[in-house]
């Protein structure tokens, strides 16, 4: 379900650039930060404004990484949408339960088309706390096998216990984890201590005809 890819990146250098750009981070509910506009968090106005501000900064700092991603996925950046960005968690996130969800952010894109296909999601671990970093996955619950009402029921009405067995995927520093987004999943959080951070690059891929785009 999840492909593990080694892009041969200098994850420590990338992480340092993220930290040096702290002035461009956006506080998300006092729990974590993003560096980059995020279509699954921002409303339309905020998304457009923040994207217009930060896309150029992201490209200037991480163009080599975007080039590697483009080569791997056969995808390109699109100035109409936010470039892949970053999640930053610290002690404010300690023991906070992340949402259990499927990945369907393409439905909210300002240039959304019914012809969109082949969605993918990816995460690259750049820094991890002592407790580790990873993903909780409910492999038996697949978006492609449900209608929208069934999806909402699982996400809104079920408890974690009702979801069945969960598998834990431990992330390794510098590696990229790729999946379709169609399986129910959750950011795993086993605790982040004082002066610790969990930093990941986050992105999605969508196809429109013969073109593929990467975005956050």
C-alpha positions in Angstrom: 0.0 0.0 0.0 2.9 2.4 0.8 6.0 2.7 -1.4 9.2 3.7 0.2 11.5 5.8 -2.0 15.1 7.0 -1.6 15.6 10.2 -3.5 19.2 10.6 -2.2 18.5 13.9 -0.6 20.4 15.8 2.0 17.6 15.9 4.5 19.6 17.7 7.2 20.3 20.6 4.8 16.6 20.7 3.8 15.5 20.7 7.4 17.9 23.5 8.2 16.4 25.6 5.4 12.9 25.0 6.8 14.0 26.2 10.2 15.8 29.3 8.9 12.5 30.3 7.2 10.5 30.2 10.4 9.2 33.7 9.7 7.2 32.2 6.9 5.6 29.4 8.9 1.9 29.6 9.6 0.5 28.6 13.0 -2.2 26.0 12.7 -4.6 26.1 15.6 -1.8 26.4 18.1 -0.9 22.8 17.5 1.5 22.7 14.6 2.8 24.8 11.7 3.0 24.7 8.0 5.5 26.2 5.7 3.4 26.6 2.6 -0.3 27.1 1.8 -2.4 24.0 2.4 -5.5 23.3 0.4 -6.9 21.0 3.0 -6.5 23.6 5.8 -6.9 27.0 4.3 -10.1 28.6 3.0 -10.1 29.8 -0.6 -9.0 33.4 0.2 -6.3 32.5 2.6 -5.0 29.8 0.3 -4.7 32.1 -2.6 -3.0 34.9 -0.6 -0.6 32.6 1.2 0.2 30.7 -1.9 1.1 33.9 -3.8 3.4 34.9 -1.0 5.2 31.7 -0.3 5.5 29.7 -3.5 8.4 31.8 -4.8 10.2 31.4 -1.4 9.7 27.6 -1.5 11.0 27.3 -5.0 14.0 29.5 -4.3 14.9 27.4 -1.3 14.0 23.9 -2.5 14.2 23.9 -6.3 16.6 20.9 -6.2 14.1 18.9 -4.2 11.2 19.9 -6.5 13.3 18.7 -9.4 13.9 15.3 -7.8 10.1 15.0 -7.1 9.3 16.1 -10.7 11.6 13.4 -12.1 10.2 10.7 -9.8 6.5 11.4 -10.3 6.6 12.8 -13.8 4.8 15.9 -12.4 5.3 19.6 -12.5 4.6 22.6 -10.4 1.7 24.8 -11.2 1.6 28.5 -10.1 -2.2 28.3 -9.7 -1.8 26.0 -6.7 0.5 25.7 -3.7 3.8 24.0 -4.1 4.5 21.0 -1.8 5.4 22.3 1.6 6.1 21.2 5.2 4.5 20.2 8.5 6.3 21.2 11.6 5.2 19.8 15.0 6.8 20.6 18.3 6.0 20.2 22.0 2.7 22.1 21.4 1.6 19.0 19.4 2.5 16.6 22.2 0.1 13.7 22.4 -2.4 15.6 20.2 -4.6 13.2 18.2 -4.4 14.0 14.5 -7.4 13.5 12.3 -8.2 10.1 10.9 -8.9 10.7 7.2 -8.6 9.8 3.5 -6.7 12.1 1.2 -9.0 13.9 -1.2 -7.5 17.5 -1.2 -7.8 17.7 -5.0 -11.6 18.2 -4.5 -10.8 21.6 -3.0 -8.3 22.8 -5.5 -9.2 26.2 -7.2 -8.6 24.6 -10.6 -10.5 21.3 -9.7 -11.7 19.3 -12.7 -13.9 16.2 -13.0 -11.1 14.8 -15.2 -8.6 14.7 -12.3 -7.3 11.1 -11.7 -4.6 9.0 -10.1 -4.2 10.9 -6.8 -1.1 10.2 -4.7 0.2 11.5 -1.4 3.8 11.7 -0.2 5.7 12.4 3.0 9.4 12.9 3.5 10.7 12.7 7.0 13.3 15.4 7.7 13.5 15.5 11.5 12.0 13.3 14.2 11.5 13.3 18.0 12.9 10.6 20.2 9.6 8.8 20.2 9.9 8.4 16.4 7.6 9.4 13.5 5.2 7.5 11.4 1.7 6.8 10.1 -1.2 4.8 11.4 -3.0 2.9 8.6 -6.3 1.0 8.6 -5.6 -1.1 5.5 -9.0 -2.8 5.4 -10.9 0.5 5.0 -10.5 1.7 1.4 -12.0 4.9 0.0 -12.3 3.2 -3.4 -14.8 0.7 -1.9 -17.1 3.2 -0.3 -19.6 5.9 -1.4 -19.4 9.3 0.2 -21.9 8.5 2.9 -19.9 5.5 4.0 -16.8 7.6 4.1 -18.4 10.2 6.4 -19.7 7.5 8.7 -16.3 6.0 9.2 -14.6 9.4 9.8 -17.3 11.1 11.9 -19.3 8.4 13.6 -16.9 5.6 14.3 -14.4 5.4 17.2 -10.8 4.3 16.6 -11.6 1.0 18.2 -14.5 0.4 15.7 -12.1 1.0 12.8 -10.5 -2.4 13.3 -6.8 -3.3 13.3 -4.3 -0.5 12.7 -0.9 -0.9 11.2 1.9 1.4 12.1 4.5 2.5 9.5 7.6 3.9 11.0 9.3 6.6 8.9 13.0 6.7 8.3 14.8 10.0 7.9 15.3 11.1 4.4 13.0 8.5 2.9 9.8 9.3 0.9 6.6 7.4 1.6 4.0 7.4 -1.2 0.5 6.1 -1.2 -2.8 6.7 -3.1 -4.6 8.4 -0.1 -7.5 6.0 -0.6 -6.8 4.0 2.6 -7.8 5.5 6.0 -4.8 6.9 7.8 -3.6 9.2 10.6 -0.3 11.0 11.5 1.1 9.0 14.5 2.0 11.1 17.5 3.7 9.3 20.4 4.9 12.5 22.1 7.2 15.3 21.2 9.4 16.6 24.0 10.7 20.1 24.8 13.1 21.4 22.2 12.1 18.5 19.8 10.5 18.8 16.4 8.9 16.5 13.9 9.4 18.0 10.4 8.2 16.5 7.2 7.7 17.6 3.6 4.1 17.0 2.5 2.7 16.9 -1.0 0.1 15.4 -3.3 0.0 14.5 -7.0 -3.0 14.7 -9.3 -3.3 14.0 -13.0 -5.2 16.0 -15.6 -5.1 14.5 -19.0 -1.5 13.8 -19.8 -0.2 16.3 -17.2 0.6 15.6 -13.6 0.8 18.3 -10.9 2.3 18.3 -7.4 0.8 20.5 -4.7 0.2 20.9 -1.0 
